[in-house]
Structure formats: structure tokens, C-alpha cells
Amino acid sequence: QVQLVESGGGLVQAGGSVRLDCAASGLPFSASAMGWFRQAPGQEREFVAAISWDGGSAYYTDSVKGRFTISRDNAKNTVSLQMNNLRPDDTAVYYCAAGRLSRATPSSYDYWGQGTQVTVSS
């Protein structure tokens, strides 16, 4: 059974930092592309960042470039999202996802975590 479990969300002030972690089990993690998506109330789920199976390539949506960093540790089956200089419009539930290709579309991912809330106060 595949499990993706996110952790690290919470309440942070604008300009602050948060690190999200996702622990994966039950899948060939080192062969999987990993992504982070987010969904704010009343909005569609949107792509945030993705990383290739070997960590050699990373992709970001424009609004987080220079502020967020995605990384992975294949020895520990974890993927992380370091979020710096947070803004109120970063407030959302953040989801970890695993798939075959590190794409920006949700349909490219086969497995999803339950999500973790990040709230940025102004």
C-alpha cells in the first residue's frame, strides 16, 4: 500500500520560513518523480514544484521561484519543500505527490498525500 505522509505545516508570519517533508512508503521511491501542489479555499489545486527521480532536475511555478526549494533523499524515501520569504497568498493546503514524470499537471501523478495546512499571516 502506497503512503505519502506530509508534515511540517503550520502558522507562520509573512516573510518567515517553513519546511515541509513528505515520507513515502510502498512505492519505488527512487524511480518516482515527486511533486508538491497546493490548494487554497475555493481554488483549484495548483502546481508548486517537482523533482526528477534522481534529483537532477527541479521545476517551479513562477510565483515561488527564488523562494522555494524542492529536494529529495532517496536513501530515506523523503521529499522536502523549503519555503522562504512566505507571503499570505502562499496560504493553502500543500500536497505531496508521486508519479512517473516530474510534470506540472496533477494527472501526471499516481499517488497523493492527505495534505498539510500552511497559513501565512500578514
C-alpha positions as CSV (number, residue, x, y, z in Angstrom):
1,Q,0.0,0.0,0.0
2,V,1.4,3.3,-1.1
3,Q,1.5,6.0,1.6
4,L,2.6,9.6,1.3
5,V,2.6,11.5,4.6
6,E,3.2,15.2,4.8
7,S,4.4,17.0,7.8
8,G,5.7,20.5,8.8
9,G,2.8,22.8,8.1
10,G,1.6,25.4,10.4
11,L,1.1,29.1,11.0
12,V,3.9,31.5,10.1
13,Q,4.2,35.2,9.7
14,A,4.8,36.8,6.3
15,G,8.5,36.8,5.5
16,G,9.0,33.6,7.5
17,S,10.1,30.1,6.6
18,V,8.6,26.7,6.8
19,R,9.9,23.3,5.7
20,L,7.5,20.6,4.5
21,D,8.5,17.0,4.5
22,C,6.9,14.0,2.8
23,A,7.6,10.4,3.8
24,A,6.9,7.8,1.2
25,S,6.4,4.1,1.5
26,G,5.1,1.2,-0.6
27,L,6.4,2.5,-3.9
28,P,9.7,2.5,-5.8
29,F,10.6,5.9,-4.5
30,S,14.0,6.2,-6.1
31,A,12.3,5.7,-9.5
32,S,9.5,8.1,-8.9
33,A,9.2,11.7,-9.8
34,M,7.9,13.8,-6.8
35,G,5.8,16.9,-6.8
36,W,4.3,19.5,-4.4
37,F,0.9,21.0,-5.2
38,R,-1.3,23.4,-3.2
39,Q,-4.9,24.2,-2.9
40,A,-6.4,27.3,-1.4
41,P,-10.0,27.6,-0.4
42,G,-12.3,27.9,-3.4
43,Q,-9.4,27.4,-5.8
44,E,-8.2,24.6,-8.0
45,R,-5.2,22.6,-7.0
46,E,-2.1,24.2,-8.5
47,F,1.5,23.0,-9.2
48,V,4.2,24.3,-6.9
49,A,7.4,22.3,-7.6
50,A,8.6,18.9,-8.9
51,I,11.8,17.0,-8.8
52,S,13.0,14.2,-11.0
53,W,13.7,10.7,-9.8
54,D,17.4,11.3,-9.3
55,G,17.1,14.9,-8.0
56,G,18.9,16.1,-11.1
57,S,16.1,18.3,-12.3
58,A,13.7,20.6,-10.4
59,Y,10.8,22.7,-11.6
60,Y,8.9,25.5,-10.0
61,T,5.9,27.6,-10.7
62,D,6.9,31.2,-11.4
63,S,5.4,32.6,-8.2
64,V,7.7,30.5,-5.9
65,K,10.9,30.7,-7.9
66,G,13.8,32.0,-5.8
67,R,11.7,31.4,-2.6
68,F,11.0,27.7,-2.5
69,T,13.4,24.8,-2.9
70,I,12.4,21.2,-3.5
71,S,14.8,18.4,-2.6
72,R,14.8,14.6,-2.0
73,D,16.7,12.0,-0.1
74,N,16.3,8.6,-1.9
75,A,18.0,6.8,1.0
76,K,15.3,8.0,3.4
77,N,12.4,8.0,0.9
78,T,11.6,11.6,1.6
79,V,11.0,14.7,-0.4
80,S,11.1,18.2,1.1
81,L,9.9,21.7,0.3
82,Q,11.8,24.5,1.9
83,M,9.7,27.7,1.7
84,N,11.3,31.0,2.5
85,N,10.0,34.6,2.4
86,L,6.5,33.4,2.7
87,R,3.6,35.6,1.6
88,P,-0.1,35.5,2.6
89,D,-1.0,34.2,-0.8
90,D,1.1,31.1,-0.1
91,T,-1.6,30.1,2.3
92,A,-3.0,26.7,1.2
93,V,-3.1,23.0,1.9
94,Y,0.1,21.6,0.5
95,Y,0.1,18.1,-1.1
96,C,2.9,15.7,-1.9
97,A,2.5,13.6,-5.0
98,A,4.4,10.7,-6.7
99,G,4.4,9.9,-10.3
100,R,6.3,8.7,-13.4
101,L,7.2,12.1,-14.7
102,S,8.0,15.4,-13.0
103,R,5.3,17.4,-14.6
104,A,3.2,20.3,-13.6
105,T,-0.2,18.7,-14.2
106,P,-1.9,16.8,-11.4
107,S,-2.9,14.0,-13.8
108,S,0.8,13.1,-14.1
109,Y,0.8,11.8,-10.6
110,D,-0.5,8.5,-9.4
111,Y,-0.3,8.9,-5.6
112,W,-1.2,11.7,-3.2
113,G,-0.8,12.5,0.4
114,Q,-3.5,13.9,2.6
115,G,-2.1,17.4,2.7
116,T,-0.7,19.7,5.3
117,Q,-2.0,23.2,6.0
118,V,0.3,26.2,5.7
119,T,-1.1,29.6,6.8
120,V,0.8,32.8,6.3
121,S,-0.4,35.7,8.4
122,S,0.2,39.3,7.3
